């Protein structure tokens, strides 16, 4: 499982012109990609890592200050650009495998006490954010 994590002042995601998820205070925007070998245990580990990651102001975590997270599925995190000019997506898990695992990350975060907003799996989404810092990390589990 792979995530791109950005510390944000605010973030939102739209589908078909309608906002489907938004956070309007400091927190994390998390883009989550799933590969073929990922399991529900990977999802729980990723959720715990995100909830405890100390990248907010004052080296605090979302769990320390109750900061919200906006979690969006992103199969392109497993794109391979080593050959040619067109990425391949072979390492990305197909939707029926990936969708329940992204949802497992969201559920695990909520079980930890997080306020989580989401996008819509597989939709054409427009993501807006104010990156704070900027701080952007790649997390592999």
Buried (B, 14 or more C-beta within 10 A) or exposed (E): BBBBBBBBBBBBBBBEEEEBBBBEEBBBBBBBBBBEEBEEEBBBBBBBBBBEBEBBEEEBBBBEEEBBBBBBBBBEBBBEEEEEEEBEEEBBBEBEEBBBBBBBBBBBBEEBEBBBBBBBBEBEBEBEBBEBEEBEEEBEB
